[in-house]
Amino acid sequence: MTTTALALAAVWPPEVDGGVRPVMVEADSSGGDLMIRFGLPSAPSLLDVAAAAGQPYPGSLLGATSELPFGVRAVVAVPGRGPCREAVRLLAGQAGRRVLLGDSNDWGTVLLDVGRLGEDAEPLLDAADQVVLVTRGGAEPLTHVSASGLHVEACAGRLTLAVVGPCPYPAEEIGNTLGMERVVFLPWDARSVGAMSSSKHGVLRTAGFRPSPLMTAVRALARQLAEPRQAQPQQSPSGARAPGSAHGTERYAAQLAGHGRAGLVQGPGAEEDGS
């Protein structure tokens, strides 16, 4: 599922936010993977964002971002459930959402990787503009999705089920069975997954001649997620510091035209090596 979030950040439509690149935040209460994967220092991290949330002037989310080797910027989390669970709890509160939303000068989109379904992720999902549930395509993981406890009605109009890898069922059948309004398929693409797992600096092929199947599918998903906001009036990005707006309560929607909040959650059976 972290791979899906990274891929979305890599192909997010630049015209949506005036060319400002999105920020991916590892907001998984079970702990992060990217710090170890890319050999990053223990700070800055998600813990710094959570610590700043209680300050009168918490600053920009960009102060805690790291540049990943393939051109995506991310706020990474330390390994381990204990500190990350507390950090996610703080981010889900009013002060934490203020940090993620930023102020009127902030511009851009934040993609939150909230990990597996559970009570720790629920406050962030409740506040998200869009929710993407990532799972495998077999009968067992899809059955687990139906029994996962996700409140589909509460996510009405903003929930997408992303099915990774081979799937014997058509999207319409999955949607009707699980009550999902939108079902998309993401192909298994070992080459792209490898490129997003390597610590070597390089360019991730996202467009141009023969782009990878995964990036082609994720680009279409990114445009679907961004489409509702593209219909809104856009604010001028001049003087913008960073995309500090991510999850927030619905009452902020009118104040945040042009800002985006999206959450990704891992469904049962979505192993990290390909999702």
N, C-alpha and C positions, 0 to 999 in steps of 0.2 A: 504493500500500500504506500510506503514511503516512496518507492520508485514511481508510482502513479503521480504522487504530488510533485516530485521533482520534474517529471516529464511535463506536467501542466505548467509549471513555472517556466520551463524552457521554451514552450511554444505559446505562451499567453499572448493574445493579439495586442501588439504594441499600440494600435490606434485607440484602444479602449481607454488607456490612461495617459494619452499624450506622449507615448514613448517611454514612460517610466516603467522600469522593470519591476515585476512583482517580487514579493518576499515570501519564502516558504518558511513556516515556523513548525518545528518539531514539538508539538504540544501533546506528547504522549505521556500519560501518567506512569507508564511502565518503564520509562527511560528511553534515551535516544540511541541511535545507531551511527549517525553521520560523524560524530566526533571521533570515534574509533576508526571508522571506515576511511576517513580522509586524513587522519593524523593531526587533527586540529587541537589547539590548546584548550584547557578547561574553561577559559574565559576569553571573550564574552560568550554567554550561553543563555538559555532560557531562564536560568536562575537569576541572572542580572536583570532581565526584563521584569520578573516577578518582584525582585527586591525594589526596583524603581517604582513599582506601581503605587506604593504607599507614600511616596514623596510628593510634596506640593508641586514640584516641577520635574516630572519623571523623564523628560527629554524624548527624543525621537527613537522609534524602534530600530532605526538604522544603526544606532550606536552599539547594538548587540549582534549585528549580522556578520557572517563570514562569507567570503567569496569561494564558491566551490570550483574545482578544476575545470568543469565544463561550462562555466559561465552563468550559473544560477547563484543567487545570493540567498542565504538561509540563516535563521536563528536556530542553532543546534542545541540539543539537550544533552546533559551529562548522562552516562549510563546509571542505571539503578532506579528502582521504583520509589524509594522513600523521598528523596529531595524533589524528584520530578512530580510526584503526586501533589505535594504541597504547592509547587510552583503553578501547576495547572489549576488547582483550587483558587489560588490568588488571581490568576488571569481570568477565571470565570466570573469573578466578582466585579462590582462596579468600577473599582479602581483599576483593575486589570484591563477591563474593556476600554477604559479611557486611554490606556497606553496603546492598545492595539488599534483603536480608532484614530488616534492622533488628533491634531487640531485642524482648524480651517485652512492652514497652509499646506497640510500634508496631502499627498496625491498618490494614488496607486491601489494595488490589490494585494491582499495578504491571503495566502493559502495555508490553512491550519491542518497539519497531519495529527489527528487526535487519537490514532491507534485503534484499539479494539472497542467494540460496543461495550458500554458500561456506564455506571452512574457518574464516573469522573468526567466522561465526555458529554453527557447530556446537556449541561448548561451551555456549553459552546455550540452544540448542534442546535439547540433551541434558538440561539441568537443569530445563526448563520443566514446569509442571503441565499446560499445554495449549499446543499449537502450531497456528497457523493459517497455512496456505499460501495466498497470494492470487495468482490468475492470471486471464487472460482466458478466454473461452469458446470460442474457435475451435479448429479441428483442430490448427493449428500450435502455439499455446502449450500446449495440453493434451498434445501429443506431446512437447514439450520438458520438461514436468513429469516424464514417465515416464523421461526420459533425464538428469534433472538431478543424479542422484547422491544424492537424499534417501533416507535409510535409513528406509523406511516401517516395517519391522519394529521398529526401535528406538523409534519413536514410537507403537507400538501402544496403542490405548485413549485417546490424547490428541491425535490428529491430525485436523484438519478442513481440507478443501479448500474455499476460498471462491472461487467463479467469478463474476467481475464482468462485467456486460453480457450481451448476447444470446448464447445458447448453443443449438446445434441438438440437443444430446444430453441425454437424461434423466439425473438424478442416479444412478440405479441402474447405468446403463451405464458412466458415468464411474468410479464406485466400483469396479465389477467389473474394469474394464480396467486401472485404475491401482493397484488394491489399497488404495483409501482406504475407511475405515470410515464416514466421514461427509462428505457433499458438500452444500454449501448454495449458493444463488444470491443474489447481491447485484445489484440493478438499477442501471443507469446513471441517475444522478440529478444533472443538471448544476446544479440549483438548490441542493441541499444541499452539493455540492462547492464551489460558489461561496461559500456562506455560511461554509465552513470554510477558505476561502482569503483572505477579506477582512480587512483590518487594522482595519476599522470595528467598534466595539463593537456587539453586537446579541445577540438571543436566537435560538439555533438551535432550530427547531421539531422537537422529538423526541417529542411526545405531543399529546394533545388532539384537537381537531377536524381531521380530514384531515391526519395527519402525513405527512411525505414518504415515498415508497416505500423509499428507502434506509434511513432511520431505522427504519422498521417492520421491515425485514429484518434490520438490524444488531441491533435490540433482541432479536429472537428468537435470533440467534446468541449474543449476550451471555448470555442466560439459559441456553442450552445449555452454554456454557463454564463458567458459575458453578454449574451444577446439582450436580456432584459434591461441591462444597464446601458447598452448602446442606444436604446430608445429614449433614455433620459437626457435632459439638457446637460451639457458638459461644462465644467468650470475650467477656467484658464489654468494651465499647469505652470505658468511662469512664476518663478520664485519658490516653487515647491521644494521642500526638503527631502521628502521620502514618502513611500507608501506606508503610512502608519495606521491606516484604517482597515480593520479586518472584521472580526465578529463584534456585533453590538446589538442592542435591543432594537426592535422595529421602530420605536419612536425616533430613532436617529436617522431614519431613511431619508426624510425630506432634507435634512441638513447635509447629507452625504452624497448628493448626486455626483456621479463620476468616481466615487470610492467603492470598493468592493470588499465583500466578506464571504469567504467560501470555506467550507469544512469538509475534510475527507475522513471517513471512518472505515476501519477494516472489518469486513464481515467474516463470519466463520469460514475457515478453509482458505483464506487469502494469504498464503505463505509469502513471506517477505522476498523470496528470491525472484519472484516474477511479477509482483504487483505493486 
